[in-house]
């Protein structure tokens, strides 16, 4: 009998393209001789080819997913390099920022716990004023700034997203370019112009 821990491990190894089997061996005595009967338990003999094909398919999917993630990280790095180059022509605000293989890049606003953050996704691009202090302090600062919402939006000449995020520690004020894949290089001129 195989313990659950063993069968679970064997199934996991099969999923990760390791060829392994569980064989049940039962001894019998016949005319003072020991005879062994063997029975393959995992993978089930009739389903062995199927199980191996499924495991191979999962491995291929994981490989493709990993390649996509690596490609996305390279694209992000390339995007941030171009964005920061353009941003630094207009402002020294991000001059110390480094390109990252991430979906966001942030710099300190000059006030502890408040940062400016560029965000790019396959659905939008945006910039945020992000509050990352203690929860009560974030909400207090957000509320104090929110009092000037109309004046700020009038001076900015656009509507902002005021996200107090009551159930979370952080808060943020965001400005987004919606319905655009910021990872698509064809969209980069528009995204970079928007963000800068």
ABEGO torsion letter per residue (X at the ends): XBBAAAAAAAAAAAAAGBBBBBBBBBBBBBGGBBBBBBBBAOBBAAAAAAAAAAAAAAAAAAAAAAAAAAAAAAAAAAAAAAAAAAAAAABAAAAABBBBBBABBBBBAGBBGBBBBBBBBAABBBBBBBBABBAAAAAAAAAAAAAAAAAAAAAAGBBBBBBAGAABABBBBBBBBBGBBAABAAAAAAAAAAAX
